[in-house]
Amino acid sequence: MLLVRVFILVGVMPSLAFADALQDELDALHTEIVQHEGAVGEGELKYLELVKEYNKPEQVGRIYAGLADMFFDLGSADTDSVKKYARLALTYPLDPLISMKMYLILGEVLGRHDEGRNMPAGALTNSTIAYMKGLRVGIDQKLPDDLREPLKTFALRGSGPDYERLQRENEERREARREWSRIKELLDMRDTLERRLFFSYCETERSERELKELAIQYLADEFATTRLLARFKKAKDELAGIAIEGPSVLYPHAPADFRERMGLGPVLESTKSEVVRQKE
């Protein structure tokens, strides 16, 4: 199974949006099952039990998103469960960051294929549509292309009018940094969706015209479509001439900075040895 998502998705669920009892429970379950290799079936039931206590629509959506994330991070062959819970989560009101991640997960599992490059008809198109729906969520957030980091907070001691003024200024900085971190997470998720979309197209040599037609339909935004196609052309130029050395090796000779931008992760020593053997 050809799979790169382990290099591009880090963490449990977007953490800046929530800091509450439900998030604590979701994080604990994810750690128990994914990191400590707990029983998956039992873990799934524990997630579903949370719905009894946390039954507001936005909470239920987060629980289902946590389940999709759990099955995905396990690298399970049970892609049906990933798709089931990701799609179920998206029927509830979700934070934009979580919505984008659900579409990213769907794009990954819908586009999975084996080493013989076999996959169901329309799988790549469905994968692309999922990525684009995630990008559409980002468009709705009116994200900037450039983001300047605000001033950091500072330590305060003392009292009096100056202290109170500085305290207010500090709180303003704290709020500005909280918003900056939030937007940065959204921008990072948008970039990840784009990278996976571009890599899928470059790897399978599909036409730019198809990409444009899908972008017009699913992004439904002229500026965003133009931007996406321009960034795709740049990524395609970078990929040109970098060969796939084997069905399980993804662009092993690409420069490190390129691999990082495309979400490919480092080339492991075992993979390097495999490339050498294939050349001999």
C-alpha positions in Angstrom: 0.0 0.0 0.0 1.4 3.3 -1.1 0.9 5.8 1.7 2.6 9.1 2.7 0.1 10.6 5.2 2.2 9.5 8.2 4.7 12.3 7.3 2.1 15.1 6.9 -0.3 14.7 9.8 1.1 15.4 13.2 -0.8 15.6 16.4 -4.2 14.5 17.6 -6.7 17.1 16.7 -6.2 20.9 16.2 -5.5 22.0 19.8 -5.8 25.8 19.8 -9.5 25.8 19.1 -10.5 23.9 22.3 -9.3 23.5 25.8 -12.1 21.8 27.7 -13.0 18.5 29.4 -14.1 16.9 26.1 -10.8 17.7 24.5 -8.9 16.2 27.4 -11.0 13.0 27.0 -10.4 12.8 23.3 -6.6 13.4 23.7 -6.4 10.7 26.4 -8.3 8.2 24.2 -6.2 8.9 21.2 -3.0 8.4 23.2 -4.3 5.2 24.8 -5.2 3.6 21.5 -2.8 5.0 18.9 0.4 5.5 20.9 0.0 2.7 23.4 -1.7 0.3 21.0 -4.9 -0.2 22.9 -7.7 -2.4 21.7 -9.3 -0.6 18.7 -12.8 -2.1 19.1 -12.9 -1.2 22.8 -11.5 2.2 22.0 -14.2 2.9 19.4 -16.9 2.1 22.0 -15.2 4.5 24.5 -15.4 7.3 21.9 -19.1 6.6 21.3 -19.8 6.5 25.0 -18.7 10.1 25.2 -21.8 11.1 23.1 -24.0 10.4 26.1 -22.2 13.1 28.2 -21.2 15.5 25.4 -24.3 15.6 23.3 -24.3 19.1 21.9 -24.1 19.0 18.1 -20.6 20.7 17.9 -19.4 18.2 20.6 -20.8 15.2 18.8 -19.0 16.3 15.7 -15.7 16.6 17.5 -16.2 13.0 18.9 -16.8 11.6 15.4 -13.8 13.6 14.1 -11.7 12.1 16.8 -12.8 8.6 15.8 -11.9 9.3 12.1 -8.5 10.6 13.3 -7.9 7.6 15.4 -8.6 5.0 12.7 -6.5 7.1 10.2 -3.5 7.5 12.5 -3.5 3.7 13.2 -2.7 3.3 9.5 -5.6 0.8 9.5 -6.7 -1.1 6.4 -10.2 -0.3 7.7 -10.6 2.7 5.5 -14.4 2.3 5.7 -14.3 3.4 9.3 -12.2 6.4 8.5 -14.6 7.5 5.7 -17.7 6.7 7.8 -16.6 8.8 10.8 -15.1 11.6 8.8 -18.3 12.0 6.8 -20.4 11.7 9.8 -18.4 14.4 11.6 -18.9 16.8 8.6 -22.7 16.6 9.0 -22.2 18.4 12.4 -21.1 22.0 13.0 -17.3 21.8 13.2 -14.5 24.2 13.8 -13.1 25.1 10.3 -9.7 23.6 11.2 -11.3 20.3 12.1 -13.5 20.4 8.9 -10.3 20.9 6.8 -8.6 18.0 8.5 -11.6 15.7 7.9 -11.5 16.6 4.1 -7.7 15.9 4.2 -8.3 12.5 5.7 -11.0 11.7 3.2 -8.7 12.8 0.4 -6.0 10.5 1.6 -8.1 7.3 2.0 -10.1 7.9 -1.2 -6.8 8.2 -3.1 -5.1 5.1 -1.6 -3.8 2.5 -4.1 -1.7 -0.6 -4.1 1.8 -1.0 -5.5 0.3 -2.1 -8.8 -1.4 1.3 -9.1 -4.8 -0.3 -9.1 -7.7 1.6 -7.7 -11.5 1.9 -8.2 -12.7 4.0 -11.1 -13.0 7.7 -10.1 -11.0 7.3 -6.9 -8.5 10.0 -7.8 -11.2 12.4 -8.8 -13.1 11.7 -5.5 -9.8 12.3 -3.6 -9.3 15.6 -5.4 -12.8 16.7 -4.7 -12.3 16.0 -1.0 -9.1 18.1 -0.9 -10.9 20.9 -2.7 -13.8 20.9 -0.3 -11.2 21.3 2.4 -9.7 24.2 0.6 -13.1 25.7 0.1 -13.5 25.8 3.9 -10.2 27.8 4.1 -11.5 30.2 1.4 -14.5 30.9 3.6 -12.2 32.0 6.4 -10.7 34.7 4.1 -7.1 33.6 5.1 -4.2 36.0 4.2 -1.3 34.8 2.1 1.2 36.6 4.4 0.9 36.5 8.2 3.1 38.7 10.4 3.9 37.5 13.9 2.6 39.9 16.6 4.7 41.1 19.5 5.3 38.7 22.4 3.9 39.1 25.9 6.2 40.3 28.7 6.7 39.6 32.4 5.0 42.2 34.7 5.8 43.2 38.3 4.7 46.1 40.4 1.5 48.2 40.7 0.1 51.6 39.9 -1.2 53.2 36.7 1.7 52.2 34.6 1.3 48.6 35.7 -2.4 48.6 34.8 -1.7 50.1 31.4 1.0 47.5 30.7 -1.3 44.8 31.9 -3.9 45.9 29.4 -1.3 46.0 26.7 -0.1 42.5 27.6 -3.6 41.2 27.4 -4.0 42.7 24.0 -0.7 41.1 22.9 -1.9 37.8 24.3 -5.1 38.0 22.3 -3.3 39.0 19.2 -1.0 36.0 19.5 -3.9 33.7 20.1 -5.5 34.9 16.9 -2.2 34.7 15.0 -1.7 31.1 16.1 -5.2 30.3 15.1 -4.8 31.7 11.6 -1.3 30.1 11.3 -2.9 26.6 11.9 -5.5 27.3 9.2 -2.8 28.4 6.8 -0.7 25.3 7.6 -3.7 23.1 6.9 -4.5 24.8 3.7 -0.9 24.3 2.6 -1.0 20.6 3.4 -4.2 20.2 1.4 -2.6 21.9 -1.6 0.6 19.8 -1.3 -1.3 16.5 -1.2 -3.5 17.6 -4.2 -0.4 18.7 -6.2 1.5 15.6 -5.4 -1.4 13.4 -6.4 -1.6 15.1 -9.8 2.1 15.1 -10.5 2.5 11.5 -9.4 -0.3 10.2 -11.7 0.3 12.7 -14.6 -3.3 13.8 -14.8 -4.1 16.9 -16.9 -4.1 20.4 -15.7 -7.3 21.0 -17.5 -9.1 18.4 -15.3 -7.6 20.2 -12.2 -8.9 23.6 -13.5 -12.4 22.2 -14.2 -12.7 20.7 -10.7 -11.3 23.9 -9.1 -13.9 26.0 -10.9 -16.7 23.7 -9.7 -15.6 23.0 -6.1 -13.6 26.1 -5.1 -16.2 28.3 -6.7 -13.9 31.3 -6.4 -12.1 32.8 -9.4 -9.2 34.2 -7.4 -8.7 31.0 -5.4 -8.8 29.0 -8.6 -6.2 31.2 -10.3 -4.0 31.0 -7.2 -4.3 27.2 -7.0 -3.3 26.7 -10.7 -0.3 29.1 -10.4 0.9 27.2 -7.3 0.3 23.9 -9.1 2.5 24.9 -12.0 5.3 25.9 -9.7 5.1 22.6 -7.8 4.9 20.7 -11.1 8.1 22.4 -12.3 9.9 21.4 -9.1 8.8 17.8 -9.6 10.0 17.7 -13.2 12.9 15.4 -13.7 12.6 13.8 -10.2 12.0 10.1 -10.9 10.2 7.5 -8.9 12.7 4.8 -8.2 10.2 2.2 -7.2 6.6 1.7 -6.3 7.2 2.2 -2.6 9.7 5.1 -2.9 8.4 8.6 -3.3 10.9 10.9 -5.0 13.9 9.8 -2.9 16.3 12.0 -4.7 14.4 15.2 -4.2 16.1 18.0 -2.1 15.3 18.1 1.6 13.5 21.4 1.4 11.4 20.2 -1.6 10.4 17.0 0.3 9.4 19.1 3.3 7.2 21.4 1.2 5.5 18.5 -0.5 4.9 16.7 2.8 7.0 13.7 1.9 9.1 13.4 5.0 12.8 12.3 5.2 14.1 9.4 3.2 14.9 6.5 5.6 18.2 4.7 5.5 16.3 1.4 4.6 14.7 3.3 1.7 18.1 4.6 0.4 19.4 1.0 0.4 16.4 -0.1 -1.6 17.0 2.6 -4.2 20.6 1.5 -4.5 19.6 -2.2 -5.0 17.1 -1.2 -7.7 19.8 0.7 -9.6 22.2 -2.2 -9.6 
